[in-house]
Amino acid sequence: EAWQYQFQVFDSTRVAKALLKLLDFWPSSRVSEALFRVPGHTSPSSDNDIYDWLSSYDHIAFNKPDSGDSSTMLSRLAKTRLGKLLPTKRTDFAKHVIESTSPTSILLLEDCLVTGTEIVRLLKTLPPENIRKHKVDMKFAAGTLSGRKRLELYLNQSGLTNIKVFV
């Protein structure tokens, strides 16, 4: 129901219901492979490539990882895939952006970017000046072109040039 709500913004609840009937729900292994594919790699990344990539970030962030929704599933996948690296870098994205006093590099992991509504809503709740002081990469396991365009339009309009989107 919460996922379908974002379609109400476009007065398209029927589209959400139709998508639920048509969507290919990926098994955890496929989500993990897509999520932890190093940007720029066209084939699955080796554990060493993933470790090198993720080691370059100060924080690996999730959106409300204790909420019981898809962020919880992503946290579990990350814990399984990253082992000892994750506990030293794991953070809640919004909490970190609000509370951090110094610039950091953050990788925000998300499962999908469908309409862009959910991630734009998250960014709107945070002070832009706090977001701007960090280098933020957003990595989505899957996404739509329209969702990516909507997010990038919001980022451009808000002057958030420090955020890169990988889908």
C-alpha positions as CSV (number, residue, x, y, z in Angstrom):
1,E,0.0,0.0,0.0
2,A,2.8,2.4,0.8
3,W,4.5,1.6,-2.5
4,Q,1.2,2.2,-4.4
5,Y,0.8,5.6,-2.6
6,Q,3.5,7.2,-4.7
7,F,1.4,6.6,-7.8
8,Q,-1.4,8.6,-6.3
9,V,0.7,11.7,-6.9
10,F,0.2,11.1,-10.6
11,D,-3.4,10.0,-10.1
12,S,-2.3,6.6,-11.4
13,T,-3.2,4.1,-8.7
14,R,-4.5,1.8,-11.4
15,V,-1.0,1.8,-13.0
16,A,0.5,0.7,-9.7
17,K,-2.0,-2.2,-9.5
18,A,-1.2,-3.2,-13.1
19,L,2.5,-3.1,-12.4
20,L,2.2,-5.3,-9.4
21,K,0.6,-7.9,-11.7
22,L,3.4,-7.6,-14.2
23,L,6.5,-6.9,-12.2
24,D,9.3,-9.4,-12.1
25,F,10.2,-9.7,-8.4
26,W,13.8,-10.5,-8.2
27,P,15.2,-13.1,-5.8
28,S,17.7,-11.8,-3.2
29,S,20.7,-13.1,-5.1
30,R,19.8,-11.1,-8.2
31,V,19.1,-7.9,-6.2
32,S,22.5,-8.4,-4.4
33,E,24.3,-8.9,-7.7
34,A,22.8,-5.7,-9.2
35,L,23.2,-3.6,-6.0
36,F,26.9,-4.6,-5.5
37,R,27.9,-4.3,-9.2
38,V,30.7,-1.7,-9.2
39,P,29.5,1.3,-11.2
40,G,31.1,1.1,-14.7
41,H,31.3,-2.7,-14.7
42,T,29.0,-4.5,-17.1
43,S,29.4,-7.9,-15.6
44,P,29.1,-9.1,-11.9
45,S,31.9,-7.7,-9.8
46,S,34.4,-9.8,-7.8
47,D,34.5,-9.6,-4.0
48,N,37.8,-7.7,-4.3
49,D,36.4,-5.1,-6.7
50,I,33.4,-4.6,-4.4
51,Y,35.6,-4.3,-1.3
52,D,37.8,-1.7,-3.1
53,W,34.8,0.2,-4.3
54,L,33.0,0.3,-0.9
55,S,36.2,1.0,1.0
56,S,36.4,4.4,-0.7
57,Y,33.3,5.6,1.2
58,D,33.2,6.9,4.7
59,H,29.6,5.6,5.1
60,I,27.3,3.0,3.6
61,A,23.8,4.4,4.2
62,F,20.3,3.0,4.1
63,N,17.0,4.9,4.3
64,K,15.4,3.9,7.7
65,P,17.1,0.5,7.9
66,D,15.2,-0.5,11.0
67,S,11.7,0.2,9.5
68,G,11.0,-3.3,8.4
69,D,10.5,-2.4,4.7
70,S,12.9,-2.9,1.8
71,S,15.7,-1.1,3.6
72,T,15.8,-3.9,6.1
73,M,16.2,-6.4,3.3
74,L,19.0,-4.4,1.8
75,S,20.7,-4.2,5.1
76,R,20.6,-8.0,5.4
77,L,21.9,-8.4,1.9
78,A,24.7,-6.0,2.6
79,K,25.6,-7.7,5.9
80,T,25.8,-11.0,4.1
81,R,27.8,-9.7,1.2
82,L,30.1,-7.3,3.0
83,G,30.7,-9.0,6.3
84,K,33.0,-7.1,8.6
85,L,33.2,-4.0,6.4
86,L,29.6,-3.1,6.9
87,P,29.5,-2.5,10.7
88,T,32.2,0.1,10.5
89,K,30.5,2.1,7.8
90,R,26.7,1.5,8.2
91,T,24.5,4.5,8.9
92,D,21.0,5.8,8.5
93,F,21.2,8.3,5.7
94,A,18.9,11.0,7.1
95,K,20.2,10.8,10.6
96,H,23.8,11.1,9.3
97,V,23.1,14.0,7.0
98,I,21.3,15.9,9.8
99,E,23.8,15.1,12.6
100,S,27.2,15.1,10.8
101,T,29.4,18.2,11.4
102,S,32.1,17.4,8.8
103,P,32.0,16.4,5.1
104,T,31.9,12.7,4.3
105,S,31.5,10.5,1.3
106,I,28.3,8.5,1.5
107,L,27.0,5.6,-0.6
108,L,23.2,5.3,-0.2
109,L,21.9,1.8,-1.2
110,E,18.3,1.4,-2.4
111,D,16.5,-1.4,-4.0
112,C,14.6,0.4,-6.8
113,L,13.9,3.8,-8.3
114,V,10.5,3.5,-10.0
115,T,8.8,7.0,-10.0
116,G,11.5,8.8,-8.1
117,T,8.8,10.0,-5.6
118,E,10.1,8.2,-2.5
119,I,13.8,9.4,-2.8
120,V,12.8,12.9,-3.7
121,R,10.5,13.0,-0.7
122,L,13.4,11.8,1.5
123,L,15.7,14.6,0.1
124,K,13.1,17.2,0.7
125,T,13.0,16.4,4.4
126,L,16.7,17.2,4.8
127,P,18.3,20.6,4.9
128,P,19.9,21.2,1.5
129,E,22.9,22.8,3.1
130,N,23.5,19.7,5.1
131,I,23.3,17.5,2.0
132,R,25.6,19.7,0.0
133,K,28.5,19.3,2.4
134,H,28.7,15.5,1.6
135,K,29.7,13.6,-1.5
136,V,26.7,11.3,-2.1
137,D,26.4,8.4,-4.5
138,M,23.0,6.7,-4.8
139,K,23.1,3.1,-6.0
140,F,19.8,1.5,-7.0
141,A,19.6,-2.2,-7.9
142,A,16.9,-1.4,-10.5
143,G,15.1,1.6,-11.8
144,T,13.1,3.2,-14.6
145,L,14.2,5.9,-16.9
146,S,11.3,8.2,-15.7
147,G,12.2,7.7,-12.1
148,R,15.8,8.5,-12.8
149,K,14.9,11.6,-14.8
150,R,12.6,12.8,-12.0
151,L,15.3,12.4,-9.4
152,E,17.9,14.1,-11.6
153,L,15.5,17.0,-12.3
154,Y,15.0,17.5,-8.6
155,L,18.7,17.4,-7.9
156,N,19.4,19.9,-10.7
157,Q,16.6,22.3,-9.5
158,S,17.8,22.0,-5.9
159,G,21.5,22.6,-6.8
160,L,22.5,19.3,-5.4
161,T,25.4,18.7,-7.8
162,N,27.2,16.6,-5.2
163,I,24.9,13.6,-5.8
164,K,25.5,11.0,-8.4
165,V,22.9,8.4,-9.3
166,F,23.7,4.8,-10.4
167,V,20.9,2.6,-11.6
